[in-house]
Amino acid sequence: MTAMREARTITIIGGGTAGWMTAAALGRFLSGPDWTIRLIESDAIGTVGVGEATIPQLHLFNRALGLDENAFVAATQGTFKLGIAFDGWRAPGHSYMHGFGTVGRDLGMLSFYHYWLAARLDGMAADSLDDCLIAAVAGRQGRFARPDPARPAPAGGHNYAFHFDASLYAAFLRSYAEARGINRHEGRITGFERDAETGDIAAAVMEDGRRISGDLFIDCSGFIGLLIEREMQAGYESWQHWLPCDRALAVPSADDNPPLPYTRAMARAAGWQWRIPLQHRTGNGHVFCSALMGEDEAAAILLANLPGRALADPRPLRFTAGRRRSVWVGNVIAIGLSSGFLEPLESTSIHLIQSGIERLLKALPSDRGSDAERAAFNAQAAAEMEQLRDFIILHYWANGRDEPFWQDRREASLPDSLQQRIDLFRASGRLADGQGELFTPLAWQQVMIGQGLLPDAVHPLAASMPKAQRDELIAMVRQVVASQSAAMPLHRAFIDTNCPSTPRERLAS
Ligand SMILES: Cc1cc2nc3c(=O)[nH]c(=O)nc-3n(C[C@H](O)[C@H](O)[C@H](O)COP(=O)(O)OP(=O)(O)OC[C@H]3O[C@@H](n4cnc5c(N)ncnc54)[C@H](O)[C@@H]3O)c2cc1C
């Protein structure tokens, strides 16, 4: 039997971050006469346009496309991100970091944090792991350098991601995709034609009567889910009972100069506020729960807490935390906001686009795909979203604030999967290391400890280490972290040397 090869057409619906990331990746990996890739977008409808903070996994995507990192940062007014500072989540005035990279130095069979926990339970005065990781210390000092892979942890043990202007990123990827033969079609889709036999989508019908066909359709149409929901009725599983924030107001402000090399997530009375520094401006937003706070009050809080003058009126966005019940139905695969939404507390949405694309390429069907392929694909997508959901819920649950919203979050029931993780940690200090999970114990330990969750008992090997030896280990780590951080250039200087946006469009505050 010979493998059948016939030319196939993939039609991407939507030209936001999801659409152009998908187009760039397909242009890179599905080139040649066997494939026709098209993208339809409507300038009149526009994009969500927020989504400016990322996580380190984006390196893999950029590398797969062969992008030059400095060129990419310069083209998107980008800055570097060492982690996220969570201000006021444990209590007003408190702050801890979820930094990228290693924490301390592992010893023997145990991760460093076990020794830290043993010392903490013995009375060590510290309320987060911050001074044991380079990403946190360098971040607080406003310093940045790329890690040196030759250095063992903790020296060199940091990682980083990016902040960027989402619309410039989409434009950057559009040039990349169009240079690789992706055809862009501008206009509003008003309907779809279906195959009478299979029920699959045969073509998108445009407002002006054009008909754009495809064998496989990738729904990147945003929250509306034009194909996956409106046409294919995949259904939506709401997680609002766990994540009740359902509104955001986004506003750019003048330069937060010099730009911090980390995102800030600041707890507010009924939600939280983000601050994302770019080269030419700062992205700000207030995520809040509309059942407890009106839009006017939310806007007033946001505008009173900007690092510089507002450059526009706050833009409202509505959402429901949750996931599409199936992200692959018939010949439609949803990627991006059309597949579900988690608030940007851990900057996971762009990563979900990336992993959706990776899943698509790995599972690319030879024709319309079988039910078995769809089921496996949908199960993987669901598991991934659920892991991220649990991590985000943890931030809300482990809070120490007094407002009614935060009291409710503390008392809310948790998904079983999260409850089990917390129970294990409480009982033993251990963290489940799920295969292939995005957030590893390095992330969980920082958030749990940073928000004041300590175990009742620690690992016996850490507990039995002589106190002097344990103290020496922690002191060594702190000293190396401090000296490595201090040796880094200032973030602004690193950008100016390596990847300034040209022309520099910095706005005076
Ligand atoms: C408040 C908020 C903050 C966020 N912050 C972050 C963050 O910090 N980090 C992060 O990773 N992610 C973040 N995100 C998520 C991020 O914005 C999205 O994941 C990303 O922008 C992808 O969006 P999208 O491409 O799926 O949809 P969209 O940007 O909405 O694009 C949809 C596309 O579909 C097209 N379209 C729709 N209907 C039609 C039609 N009828 N005809 C033709 N074209 C059509 C539109 O024109 C557009 O091109 C945030 C999201 C929100 C809401």
The ligand as an SDF file (V2000), in Angstrom:
LIG
                    3D

 53 58  0  0  0  0  0  0  0  0999 V2000
   -7.9260   40.8200   29.4510 C   0  0  0  0  0  0  0  0  0  0  0  0
   -7.0030   39.8970   28.7340 C   0  0  0  0  0  0  0  0  0  0  0  0
   -5.6360   39.9220   29.0100 C   0  0  0  0  0  0  0  0  0  0  0  0
   -4.7760   39.0210   28.3760 C   0  0  0  0  0  0  0  0  0  0  0  0
   -3.4510   39.0110   28.6990 N   0  0  0  0  0  0  0  0  0  0  0  0
   -2.6520   38.0400   28.2040 C   0  0  0  0  0  0  0  0  0  0  0  0
   -1.2930   37.9410   28.5580 C   0  0  0  0  0  0  0  0  0  0  0  0
   -0.7460   38.7720   29.2920 O   0  0  0  0  0  0  0  0  0  0  0  0
   -0.5780   36.9200   28.0560 N   0  0  0  0  0  0  0  0  0  0  0  0
   -1.1130   35.9980   27.2150 C   0  0  0  0  0  0  0  0  0  0  0  0
   -0.4320   35.0540   26.8210 O   0  0  0  0  0  0  0  0  0  0  0  0
   -2.3860   36.1170   26.8030 N   0  0  0  0  0  0  0  0  0  0  0  0
   -3.1700   37.0890   27.2840 C   0  0  0  0  0  0  0  0  0  0  0  0
   -4.4620   37.1790   26.8740 N   0  0  0  0  0  0  0  0  0  0  0  0
   -4.9510   36.2970   25.8310 C   0  0  0  0  0  0  0  0  0  0  0  0
   -4.5290   36.8060   24.4730 C   0  0  0  0  0  0  0  0  0  0  0  0
   -5.0160   38.1000   24.2660 O   0  0  0  0  0  0  0  0  0  0  0  0
   -5.0980   35.8970   23.4050 C   0  0  0  0  0  0  0  0  0  0  0  0
   -4.7870   34.5810   23.6920 O   0  0  0  0  0  0  0  0  0  0  0  0
   -4.5210   36.2300   22.0690 C   0  0  0  0  0  0  0  0  0  0  0  0
   -4.6570   37.5750   21.7670 O   0  0  0  0  0  0  0  0  0  0  0  0
   -5.1650   35.3990   21.0020 C   0  0  0  0  0  0  0  0  0  0  0  0
   -6.3820   35.8690   20.6380 O   0  0  0  0  0  0  0  0  0  0  0  0
   -7.0720   35.2030   19.3760 P   0  0  0  0  0  0  0  0  0  0  0  0
   -6.1550   35.3470   18.2240 O   0  0  0  0  0  0  0  0  0  0  0  0
   -7.5240   33.8470   19.7510 O   0  0  0  0  0  0  0  0  0  0  0  0
   -8.3920   36.0750   19.1570 O   0  0  0  0  0  0  0  0  0  0  0  0
   -8.5750   37.5700   18.5950 P   0  0  0  0  0  0  0  0  0  0  0  0
   -7.4360   38.4430   18.9120 O   0  0  0  0  0  0  0  0  0  0  0  0
   -9.9310   38.0010   19.0700 O   0  0  0  0  0  0  0  0  0  0  0  0
   -8.6180   37.3920   17.0320 O   0  0  0  0  0  0  0  0  0  0  0  0
   -9.7870   36.9380   16.3690 C   0  0  0  0  0  0  0  0  0  0  0  0
   -9.6370   37.1040   14.8760 C   0  0  0  0  0  0  0  0  0  0  0  0
  -10.7710   36.5400   14.2420 O   0  0  0  0  0  0  0  0  0  0  0  0
  -11.2560   37.4430   13.2750 C   0  0  0  0  0  0  0  0  0  0  0  0
  -12.6940   37.2550   13.1170 N   0  0  0  0  0  0  0  0  0  0  0  0
  -13.6270   37.0650   14.0620 C   0  0  0  0  0  0  0  0  0  0  0  0
  -14.8510   36.9810   13.4960 N   0  0  0  0  0  0  0  0  0  0  0  0
  -14.6640   37.0890   12.1640 C   0  0  0  0  0  0  0  0  0  0  0  0
  -15.5420   37.0880   11.0350 C   0  0  0  0  0  0  0  0  0  0  0  0
  -16.8810   36.9650   11.1510 N   0  0  0  0  0  0  0  0  0  0  0  0
  -15.0140   37.2440    9.8030 N   0  0  0  0  0  0  0  0  0  0  0  0
  -13.6750   37.3860    9.6220 C   0  0  0  0  0  0  0  0  0  0  0  0
  -12.8020   37.3920   10.6560 N   0  0  0  0  0  0  0  0  0  0  0  0
  -13.2980   37.2600   11.8980 C   0  0  0  0  0  0  0  0  0  0  0  0
  -10.9100   38.8240   13.8340 C   0  0  0  0  0  0  0  0  0  0  0  0
  -10.9010   39.7830   12.8200 O   0  0  0  0  0  0  0  0  0  0  0  0
   -9.5330   38.5480   14.4020 C   0  0  0  0  0  0  0  0  0  0  0  0
   -8.5790   38.6650   13.3730 O   0  0  0  0  0  0  0  0  0  0  0  0
   -5.3100   38.0990   27.4500 C   0  0  0  0  0  0  0  0  0  0  0  0
   -6.6650   38.1250   27.1350 C   0  0  0  0  0  0  0  0  0  0  0  0
   -7.5170   39.0110   27.7680 C   0  0  0  0  0  0  0  0  0  0  0  0
   -8.9720   39.0060   27.4260 C   0  0  0  0  0  0  0  0  0  0  0  0
  1  2  1  0
  2  3  1  0
  2 52  2  0
  3  4  2  0
  4  5  1  0
  4 50  1  0
  5  6  2  0
  6  7  1  0
  6 13  1  0
  7  8  2  0
  7  9  1  0
  9 10  1  0
 10 11  2  0
 10 12  1  0
 12 13  2  0
 13 14  1  0
 14 15  1  0
 14 50  1  0
 15 16  1  0
 16 17  1  0
 16 18  1  0
 18 19  1  0
 18 20  1  0
 20 21  1  0
 20 22  1  0
 22 23  1  0
 23 24  1  0
 24 25  2  0
 24 26  1  0
 24 27  1  0
 27 28  1  0
 28 29  2  0
 28 30  1  0
 28 31  1  0
 31 32  1  0
 32 33  1  0
 33 34  1  0
 33 48  1  0
 34 35  1  0
 35 36  1  0
 35 46  1  0
 36 37  1  0
 36 45  1  0
 37 38  2  0
 38 39  1  0
 39 40  1  0
 39 45  2  0
 40 41  1  0
 40 42  2  0
 42 43  1  0
 43 44  2  0
 44 45  1  0
 46 47  1  0
 46 48  1  0
 48 49  1  0
 50 51  2  0
 51 52  1  0
 52 53  1  0
M  END
$$$$
